[in-house]
Amino acid sequence: MYINLDDNAAIFYTLIEESPMPIALYIGEKMIIKVANKAILKAWGRDSTVIGQELANALPELKDQPFLGILQNVRETGIAYESKEDRVLLVNDGVLQTFYFDFIYKPLKDDEGHVWGILNNATNVTELVNARLKVKASEELFRKMIQDAPVAIGILRGENFIIEQANEDLLRIWGKTDKVIGLKLIDGLPEIKDQLFPELLAQVYKTGVAHYGYETMARIERDGALQDYYFNFVYDPIRDQHNVVTGIMVVANEITSSVHSRMEVAKSEERFRNLLLDTPMATGYYETEDIIISLANDEMLRFWGKDKSVLGKPMEEAIPELKGQPFIGILKEVYRTGIPYHADQQEALLPVNGKLEKVWFNFTYKPLRNAEGEVYAILHAAMDVSKQVQLQQQKDEFLGIASHELKTPVTSIKAYAQVLERMIRNEGDEKKAGMVRKMDLQLNRLTGLIGDLLDVTKIQSGKMTFNPTRFDFDLAVNEIVEEMQHITSQHRIKTNLNTNSMVYFDRERIGQVITNFLSNAIKYSTDAHQIDVNTYIQDNEVVLSVHDYGIGISKELQHLVFDQFYRVGGNLQHTYPGLGLGLYISSEIIKNEGGRIWVESEDGEGSTFCFALKI
């Protein structure tokens, strides 16, 4: 049977030209484009000039794609080929772009069954596929975000709360493995059945309103043990495109450690508060740079002459009597610098029985720091020493009066003793004269003790006088050493004087210190035969040291040697008598001259007493 291809092609073309479905007809071994309607030309990104060309030449971008091979196979086998959402790369507007098509390659046969052409019907589903791919990519991204999230996240679907997804952190919080995925929540975590969480989830699913939980306790089974844990969490409803709730997103953060820590802190704070309030020592606790009185025990309130109404107020407002006194300023400085402050026998004016009276305290301001090292509060401990100060003042007054009263008769006795010694010596009785001489030496010692007592009373009353003059330091030291050498035949006082300096101090007072150093060196080194005296310049200071080879002083006792009335303890106090005032007086003299005084010693290894004065 003869087929008029031209007439049939014309009819075919008329039928398909205006069809919105992309249609093309390929004929011959080389797949000549016989028909291509507007829709397929648009999809190809070509115009009608491609009609009559080989498909491979008209769309060269198909070369490395499977379609030309598929068409050849359809022609050879006569079997149609159909594909859904197949990906094809086509040049459109000069750019190679990706498209997706549903298409059929249908072979057209003659009466003898030979394929004379292939009809290509196609549907462009690019937008649909891209939309679905975007949804899929979004879902995958969402799932990946859940898995990689730095907090515990999971998805529960439907009214039965099927565990659709749970990242590692959420599984760890639950104490479960990924085997719970796909189970109902109540089956995956049966221990929560009688807890509040199923009811909360049902409420969120029903109302569509998120629930936020803070420091909520949950009993969770981990490693086979049911224990209490604490969480901050959110149940957030998930909605579909119709705004219908289809599931719930769970976001959780375990805070068990911080809750336990806070509980411990609260217990610690309560213990601290009770300790502060119950301590017999006057104690206060102040916060912020405004020195807010947060806590004060009854003893501290009694010191202030106030009641508990002062709590929560700045000290300036709560205790106006302190205005003009140094305490609030010192507290603010301690808060600012973080440096503790301690004072002994500090005088203060405070209300006592409705009127201001003078009282004395030993007290400490101790700054408290947080983990970052910042000061957040000050602890104040104080002790009323008014009675001790008053007793000290009475004692000093007594010593002053007694010293003055003793000085005159002792001076007279000394004069009589010296006259008597000369008279007896002139008579030729050396034995009696020697005895009077010994009496005179004891009077010298008594005069020295009276002088020490007078100096102490002057120090306590602030009346010790200083008369500075310019003098040669090394020369003055040498003169004192020569005088002291006369009173000891056992010790050789060896000097090494290297200051070569003129200084401006009270020569008599500095001599008093050096004499005391040497007297102690002689007294406490009865088994030794040498004392070393050195002077030198260091850091713009003249330094003097007196080293003996005697009994030494233990490290534990060295901080006491410059205290008033301190003496060697134990039975040795009978071997080394004295009032224990010399080093105390020496210390006060050096301090008044703006210098430093210290001791270096080892028990049984001798001692080195030193002072340094700025020049």
C-alpha positions in Angstrom: 0.0 0.0 0.0 1.4 3.4 -1.0 1.4 6.2 1.6 1.4 9.8 0.5 3.7 11.2 3.2 3.4 14.8 2.2 -0.4 14.8 2.4 -0.4 12.8 5.7 2.3 15.1 7.2 0.2 18.2 6.3 -2.8 16.7 8.0 -0.7 15.7 11.0 0.9 19.1 11.2 -2.5 20.8 11.1 -3.7 18.7 14.0 -0.7 19.2 16.3 0.7 22.7 15.5 -1.5 24.5 17.9 -1.5 21.8 20.6 -0.3 23.0 24.0 1.4 19.7 24.5 4.9 19.5 23.0 4.8 17.2 19.9 7.5 16.3 17.4 7.9 13.8 14.6 11.3 12.3 13.7 11.7 10.3 10.5 14.5 8.3 9.0 17.7 6.8 10.5 19.1 10.3 11.2 16.0 11.4 13.0 15.1 14.3 10.7 12.7 16.7 12.5 9.7 16.5 10.2 7.3 18.2 12.6 7.8 20.3 15.7 4.9 22.3 17.1 5.2 25.6 18.9 5.2 24.0 22.3 8.1 21.7 21.7 10.1 24.5 20.0 9.6 26.6 23.1 10.7 23.8 25.3 13.8 23.3 23.1 14.5 27.0 23.1 14.6 26.9 19.3 12.6 28.3 16.3 11.1 26.6 13.3 14.4 26.7 11.4 15.3 23.4 13.1 12.5 21.6 11.1 14.2 19.5 8.4 17.4 19.2 10.4 18.8 16.1 12.1 17.8 16.1 15.7 21.4 15.6 16.8 22.4 18.8 14.8 19.4 20.8 15.9 20.0 20.0 19.6 23.7 19.3 19.9 23.4 19.4 23.7 21.7 16.0 23.5 25.0 14.4 22.3 26.1 13.2 25.8 22.6 12.5 27.0 20.7 9.2 26.5 17.8 10.4 24.4 19.3 9.9 20.9 20.3 6.3 21.8 16.8 5.7 23.1 15.2 7.0 19.9 17.5 4.7 17.8 16.5 1.8 20.0 12.7 2.6 19.5 13.3 2.7 15.7 15.1 -0.6 15.6 12.8 -2.5 18.0 9.5 -0.8 17.2 8.8 -0.7 20.9 7.6 2.6 22.4 9.5 4.2 25.3 7.8 6.1 28.1 9.4 8.1 30.9 8.2 10.1 33.8 9.9 13.2 35.2 13.1 12.5 33.2 15.8 15.1 33.4 17.1 16.7 30.2 19.6 19.5 29.7 18.6 22.0 27.0 20.1 25.3 25.8 17.5 28.0 26.5 18.3 31.7 26.0 21.9 30.7 25.3 22.2 29.0 28.7 22.3 25.2 29.3 19.4 24.6 31.7 17.8 21.6 33.4 14.2 20.6 32.6 12.0 17.7 33.5 9.5 16.0 31.2 7.0 13.2 31.1 7.4 11.9 27.5 6.6 9.1 25.0 8.7 8.0 22.0 6.0 6.2 19.9 7.1 4.4 16.8 4.9 4.9 13.6 4.8 1.9 11.4 3.6 1.2 7.8 1.4 -1.7 6.8 4.4 -4.0 6.7 5.4 -3.1 10.2 8.4 -1.0 9.4 9.0 2.0 11.6 9.0 5.0 9.3 8.9 7.7 12.1 8.8 8.3 15.8 6.2 10.6 17.5 7.4 12.4 20.5 4.7 13.5 22.9 5.9 15.4 26.0 4.6 17.2 29.1 6.9 19.8 30.8 6.8 19.0 34.5 9.9 21.1 35.4 8.0 23.4 37.9 6.3 20.5 39.6 9.6 18.5 40.0 11.5 21.6 41.1 8.8 22.3 43.7 8.9 18.7 45.0 12.7 18.8 45.0 12.7 22.0 47.0 10.3 20.4 49.5 12.4 17.3 49.7 15.6 19.4 50.1 13.9 21.5 52.8 12.8 18.4 54.6 16.3 16.9 54.4 17.8 20.2 55.6 15.3 20.3 58.4 16.2 16.7 59.4 19.9 17.5 59.2 19.4 20.6 61.3 17.6 18.5 63.9 20.4 15.9 63.9 23.2 18.6 64.0 21.5 21.0 66.4 23.5 21.8 69.6 20.4 21.2 71.7 18.1 18.2 72.1 15.4 18.2 69.4 12.8 15.7 68.3 9.6 15.4 66.2 6.4 13.6 67.5 3.7 13.0 64.9 0.0 12.5 65.2 -2.3 12.2 68.2 -0.3 9.2 69.4 2.9 11.1 69.3 4.9 8.8 67.2 8.7 9.4 67.6 9.4 10.4 64.0 12.8 11.9 64.7 15.1 12.4 67.7 18.7 13.6 67.6 21.5 12.1 69.6 21.2 14.7 72.4 17.5 14.0 72.9 18.1 10.3 72.9 20.9 10.8 75.5 18.5 12.8 77.6 15.9 10.1 77.3 18.5 7.4 78.1 17.4 5.6 74.9 18.8 4.5 71.5 17.5 5.1 68.0 15.4 1.9 68.4 12.6 4.1 69.9 12.2 5.9 66.5 8.8 4.9 65.1 7.4 4.0 68.5 4.7 5.9 70.4 6.3 8.2 72.9 4.6 6.4 75.7 6.0 3.0 74.5 9.5 4.4 73.9 9.5 6.1 77.4 7.1 4.1 79.5 8.4 5.8 82.7 6.7 9.1 81.8 3.2 7.5 81.7 2.2 8.8 85.1 4.1 12.1 84.8 2.7 15.4 83.5 4.3 15.3 80.0 1.6 13.2 78.1 -1.1 15.6 79.3 1.0 18.6 78.3 1.6 17.2 74.8 -2.1 16.5 74.4 -3.0 20.0 75.4 -0.5 21.5 72.9 -1.8 19.2 70.1 -5.4 20.1 70.9 -5.0 23.9 71.3 -2.0 24.6 69.0 -0.4 26.7 71.8 3.2 26.1 72.6 4.2 25.1 76.1 7.4 26.3 77.8 8.8 24.5 80.8 11.4 25.9 83.2 13.5 23.8 85.6 10.9 21.0 85.3 11.7 17.7 87.0 11.3 14.5 85.1 11.9 10.9 86.3 14.0 9.3 83.5 15.4 5.8 83.3 19.1 5.9 82.4 21.4 2.9 82.6 18.7 0.9 84.3 18.1 3.4 87.1 15.1 5.7 87.5 16.3 9.1 88.7 15.2 12.7 88.9 16.5 15.2 86.3 15.7 18.8 85.5 15.0 20.4 82.1 14.1 23.6 80.3 11.9 22.5 77.4 9.5 23.6 74.7 6.6 21.7 73.1 6.0 23.6 69.8 3.1 22.6 67.5 3.9 21.6 63.9 1.2 22.6 61.3 0.5 21.6 57.7 -0.4 23.9 54.8 -3.9 24.1 56.1 -2.8 25.3 59.5 -3.8 22.0 61.1 -1.6 20.6 63.9 0.1 17.4 62.7 2.8 17.0 65.3 4.9 18.5 68.0 8.5 19.6 68.0 10.3 18.9 71.3 13.3 21.1 72.2 15.0 20.4 75.6 18.0 21.4 77.6 19.1 19.5 80.6 20.0 21.7 83.6 20.3 19.1 86.3 23.8 20.1 87.3 23.0 23.8 87.5 19.8 23.2 89.5 21.7 21.0 91.9 24.4 23.6 92.1 21.9 26.3 92.8 20.3 24.2 95.5 23.7 23.7 97.1 24.4 27.4 96.8 21.1 28.1 98.5 22.0 25.7 101.3 25.5 27.2 101.5 24.0 30.7 101.7 21.7 29.6 104.4 24.5 28.1 106.4 26.6 31.2 105.8 23.7 33.4 107.0 23.1 31.4 110.1 26.9 31.3 110.9 27.1 35.0 110.5 24.1 35.7 112.6 25.0 33.2 115.3 28.7 34.1 115.7 29.5 35.8 119.0 31.8 38.3 117.2 30.2 41.5 115.7 29.8 40.7 112.0 28.3 42.5 109.0 27.9 41.7 105.3 27.7 44.6 102.8 26.9 44.5 99.1 27.6 46.8 96.1 29.8 49.9 95.9 27.1 51.8 97.9 27.8 49.5 100.9 24.3 48.2 101.3 23.9 46.5 104.8 22.6 43.1 103.7 23.3 41.2 107.0 24.3 42.3 110.5 24.1 40.1 113.6 22.8 41.3 117.0 26.3 42.1 118.3 27.1 44.4 115.3 23.7 46.1 115.7 24.5 46.7 119.4 27.8 48.3 118.4 26.0 50.6 116.1 23.2 51.3 118.5 20.7 50.4 115.8 18.0 47.8 115.2 17.2 45.6 112.1 15.6 48.5 110.3 19.1 49.4 109.0 19.2 46.2 106.8 18.8 46.8 103.1 20.0 50.4 103.4 23.3 52.1 102.4 25.5 52.5 105.5 25.6 56.3 105.0 21.8 56.4 105.3 21.5 53.7 108.0 24.2 55.1 110.3 24.5 58.8 109.8 26.7 59.1 112.9 29.6 57.7 110.7 29.6 60.8 108.6 33.0 62.5 108.8 34.6 59.4 110.1 36.8 57.2 107.8 35.0 53.9 107.8 32.6 54.3 104.9 35.4 55.7 102.7 37.6 52.8 103.6 34.8 50.3 102.8 34.3 51.8 99.4 38.0 51.7 98.7 38.1 48.0 99.7 35.2 47.3 97.4 36.9 49.2 94.6 40.4 47.7 95.0 39.7 44.3 96.4 42.4 44.9 99.0 41.5 43.8 102.6 41.8 46.3 105.4 42.6 45.6 109.1 42.9 48.0 112.0 43.7 47.6 115.7 42.3 49.9 118.4 40.6 52.1 115.9 38.7 55.0 117.5 35.1 55.6 116.6 32.2 57.8 117.7 29.0 55.7 117.9 25.6 56.2 119.7 25.6 54.7 123.1 22.4 55.1 125.2 21.3 57.8 122.9 24.5 59.9 122.8 27.7 59.8 120.9 30.6 58.2 122.8 34.2 57.3 122.0 34.7 53.5 121.5 37.7 51.5 120.2 37.6 48.5 117.9 39.8 45.9 116.3 38.2 45.2 112.9 38.7 43.7 109.4 37.1 44.5 106.1 37.4 41.3 103.9 36.4 41.6 100.2 34.5 38.6 98.8 35.1 37.7 95.1 33.0 35.8 92.5 34.4 33.2 90.0 35.5 36.0 87.7 37.6 37.6 90.5 35.2 40.6 90.9 34.3 41.9 94.4 30.7 41.4 95.1 30.5 41.9 98.9 32.5 42.8 102.0 32.6 40.8 105.2 33.1 42.9 108.3 34.3 41.4 111.6 34.8 43.6 114.7 35.7 43.4 118.3 35.1 46.0 121.0 38.4 46.7 122.7 37.3 49.8 124.6 37.9 48.3 128.0 41.4 47.1 127.0 42.3 50.5 125.6 41.0 52.2 128.7 43.0 49.8 130.9 46.1 50.4 128.7 45.6 54.1 129.1 45.3 53.8 132.8 48.4 51.6 132.9 50.3 54.1 130.8 49.2 56.9 133.0 50.3 54.9 136.1 53.7 54.1 134.5 54.2 57.7 133.5 53.4 58.9 137.0 55.5 56.2 138.6 58.4 56.7 136.3 58.4 60.4 137.0 58.1 59.8 140.7 60.9 57.3 140.6 63.3 59.3 138.5 64.0 62.0 141.0 64.9 59.8 144.0 66.9 57.4 141.8 68.8 60.3 140.4 69.5 61.6 143.9 70.6 58.1 145.1 72.9 57.8 142.1 74.5 61.1 143.0 74.9 60.0 146.6 76.4 56.7 145.5 79.0 58.4 143.3 80.0 60.8 146.1 80.1 57.9 148.6 82.3 55.8 146.2 84.8 58.7 145.8 84.9 59.2 149.6 85.5 55.5 150.3 88.1 55.2 147.6 89.9 58.2 149.0 90.0 56.5 152.3 91.8 53.6 150.6 89.1 50.9 151.1 88.9 49.5 147.6 86.6 46.6 148.6 83.9 48.9 149.9 84.4 51.3 147.0 83.9 48.3 144.6 80.7 47.4 146.3 79.4 51.0 145.9 80.5 50.9 142.3 78.3 47.8 141.7 75.4 49.7 143.4 76.0 52.6 141.0 75.9 50.2 138.0 72.6 48.7 139.2 71.3 52.3 139.5 72.3 52.8 135.9 70.3 49.8 135.0 67.3 51.1 137.0 67.6 54.5 135.3 67.5 52.7 131.9 64.4 50.9 132.9 62.7 54.1 134.1 63.7 55.7 130.8 62.1 52.9 128.8 58.9 53.3 130.8 58.9 57.0 130.2 59.5 56.4 126.5 56.6 54.0 126.3 54.2 56.4 127.9 55.4 59.1 125.5 54.8 56.7 122.6 51.3 55.8 123.7 50.4 59.5 124.2 52.0 60.6 121.0 54.4 62.9 122.9 57.7 61.4 122.0 59.8 64.2 120.7 62.4 64.2 117.9 65.1 66.7 117.3 66.7 65.9 113.9 70.2 67.2 113.1 72.7 66.5 110.3 75.4 64.0 111.4 77.8 61.5 110.0 76.0 58.1 110.2 79.1 55.9 110.3 80.9 58.1 112.8 77.9 58.0 115.2 77.7 54.2 114.9 81.4 53.9 115.6 81.1 56.0 118.7 78.3 53.9 120.1 80.2 50.7 119.3 83.2 51.9 121.2 81.0 52.8 124.2 79.4 49.4 124.2 82.7 47.6 123.8 83.6 48.9 127.3 80.7 47.0 128.9 81.6 43.6 127.5 84.9 41.9 127.8 83.7 38.6 126.4 82.6 39.9 122.9 84.6 41.6 120.2 82.3 44.0 118.3 83.5 43.9 114.7 82.5 46.8 112.4 82.2 47.1 108.7 80.9 50.7 108.1 80.4 51.7 104.4 77.7 54.4 104.1 80.0 57.4 104.1 76.8 59.4 104.4 75.5 62.5 106.2 72.0 61.9 107.4 69.3 64.1 109.0 67.6 62.4 111.9 67.4 62.5 115.7 70.9 61.3 116.5 70.1 60.5 120.1 67.0 58.4 119.2 68.9 56.5 116.4 71.7 55.9 118.9 69.1 54.6 121.4 68.1 52.0 118.7 71.7 50.9 117.9 72.5 50.6 121.7 69.4 48.4 122.1 70.5 46.2 119.2 74.0 45.8 120.7 72.7 45.3 124.3 70.4 42.4 123.1 73.3 40.9 121.0 75.4 40.8 124.1 72.6 39.6 126.4 71.4 36.7 124.1 74.8 35.4 123.0 76.5 34.5 126.2 78.3 31.5 124.6 79.6 33.6 121.6 82.6 35.9 121.4 81.8 38.1 118.4 79.2 40.6 117.3 79.1 42.0 113.7 77.9 45.6 112.9 77.5 46.5 109.3 76.3 49.6 107.5 75.8 50.2 103.8 73.7 52.0 101.2 70.9 50.2 99.3 68.0 51.6 97.3 68.7 55.1 98.6 68.5 54.0 102.2 71.2 53.7 104.9 71.0 50.2 106.4 72.4 49.1 109.7 72.6 45.4 110.8 73.7 43.9 114.1 74.4 40.2 113.9 75.0 38.0 117.0 75.9 34.3 117.3 73.5 33.5 120.1 70.3 31.6 120.8 68.4 32.9 117.8 64.6 33.3 117.4 62.2 30.7 115.8 60.3 31.7 112.7 57.0 31.4 114.6 58.0 34.0 117.2 59.8 36.6 115.0 56.6 38.6 114.4 56.3 39.2 118.2 59.8 40.6 119.0 58.8 44.2 118.3 55.6 44.0 120.4 55.3 45.8 123.7 56.5 43.8 126.8 57.4 40.8 124.6 60.2 38.7 126.2 61.8 35.3 125.5 59.3 32.6 126.7 59.8 29.6 128.9 62.5 29.3 131.6 64.8 31.5 129.6 63.0 34.6 130.8 64.9 34.1 134.1 68.2 33.8 132.3 67.6 36.9 130.1 65.7 39.4 132.3 64.1 42.7 131.1 60.8 44.4 130.6 60.6 43.6 126.9 60.4 47.3 125.9 63.6 48.0 124.1 62.7 46.6 120.7 59.2 48.0 120.9 60.7 51.5 121.6 63.2 51.0 118.8 60.5 50.0 116.4 58.5 53.1 117.2 61.5 55.4 116.8 62.4 53.9 113.4 58.7 54.2 112.3 58.6 57.8 113.4 61.7 58.5 111.4 60.0 57.0 108.3 62.1 53.9 108.2 61.9 50.1 108.3 62.9 47.6 111.1 63.1 43.8 110.9 64.9 40.7 112.2 66.4 37.7 110.4 67.0 34.7 112.5 67.0 30.9 112.9 66.4 29.1 116.2 69.9 28.3 117.7 71.7 30.1 114.8 71.9 33.7 116.0 70.0 36.8 115.0 70.4 39.8 112.7 68.5 42.9 113.7 68.3 45.6 111.0 66.8 49.0 110.2 66.8 51.2 107.1 66.3 54.9 106.8 65.7 57.0 103.7 68.4 59.5 102.8 
